[in-house]
C-alpha cells in the first residue's frame, strides 16, 4: 500500500508533499503537465527515486496509460490551475483542468481499483466568512471562477464516493505559504518587490483576512488524511492564524528592513472575498493533526529562502511583469 501517484507534484504544495512522502518511505510517481506554475526543480530535493510523467490530466488516454503502467495504491491529487486573479482574467482553463481533469482522474482511479483518492480542495469553496469559522458541513458559496471550479471538483469527488463507492478523502486547506511558491501569490510577490525596492501592490486597503498555513504543516495534514482519514470524509486543514493582508505586508517589509512607504494601494480585486476561516477541529480530534509553525517562524523561513534563492525568483518574475500590469491597477 505504499505506491503513490501524486498529481501536481511539481507545484508548490505538491512538491513539499512528495519530499515528505519519500522521506516516509513511499514510492512516488508524479504526474504533472508543467504549466507556467510547475517546475521540476522543486523535486530535486526529493531524490532520484521519484519518477516523473509529463502528462496533462485533461488527456484521458495518457492518464489511463500512466495508471495502467504504475498501478498506484493511492492517489493524491494536487494538480490544478490555482490563481484566483488569473481565473478572473480567463476562467476557461480552470474549468478544464480543475473539473474535467479531476473527473478523468476519478474515472482512472475507479477503473484501476485505487485504494484511496485524496483530493486537495480549498477553504475558498466556503466563500466569505464574516465571523467564526467554516466546518466541513458548512454550505459551499464560492465566488471566483477559481473557487467555483474547485467547489465543482470537490463535489464531483463526493459524487464518485457515493455513486461508485470510490474510497476518497477531501482536504480543504487554507492559504499556504513557504519556500518555492510561484511569485504571483501575495507573500512571494511582496518579498520580490521588497528585495528589489519596488512598490508593493496591496489590493484596496489591505484589510482582507486570510488564514495562513505553512506548507510543511499543510502536507503533514494531507499525510494524516491519506494514512488515517475515514473513507468518504472531508477534513479542513488550517492553522488558526488569521492575518490582514496589510499586516502580512508590513511584517515582510520589517523582516527585510524596507520602509513602509513602499506600500502602494491599488484597485481591489473584483469580487474579492473579505475573510476566510476554517476550523480544523475534526482533523485534530480524529487524526491528531496539530500545525507546528507559528506565523513568525514560518514567515522568517520563507523570507530567508527567497533571499537565498534570488536566481529562481528572478527567473520566474521575468515572465510575470506583463501579467502584473493586468492585475495591479491604480486605485
Ligand atoms: N496555494 C494555496 O494556498 C492553496 C490553498 C488551498 C488549496 N490549494 C490547492 O492545492 C493544490 C496545489 O496548489 P499549489 O499552490 O501547489 O499550486 P501550483 O500552482 O503551485 O501547482 C499546481 C501544479 O499543477 C500542475 N498542473 C496544472 N495544470 C495541470 C494539468 N492540466 N495537468 C497536470 N498538471 C497540471 C502545474 O504544472 C503545477 O505543478 C491545488 O489543487 C490548489 O487548488 C492551494
Boltz pocket constraint, residues with backbone or C-beta under 6 A from the ligand:
constraints:
  - pocket:
      binder: B
      contacts: [[A, 7], [A, 8], [A, 9], [A, 10], [A, 11], [A, 12], [A, 13], [A, 14], [A, 31], [A, 32], [A, 33], [A, 34], [A, 35], [A, 36], [A, 37], [A, 38], [A, 39], [A, 55], [A, 56], [A, 57], [A, 58], [A, 77], [A, 78], [A, 79], [A, 80], [A, 81], [A, 82], [A, 97], [A, 101], [A, 120], [A, 121], [A, 122], [A, 123], [A, 150], [A, 172], [A, 173], [A, 174], [A, 175], [A, 176], [A, 177], [A, 180], [A, 182]]
      max_distance: 6.0
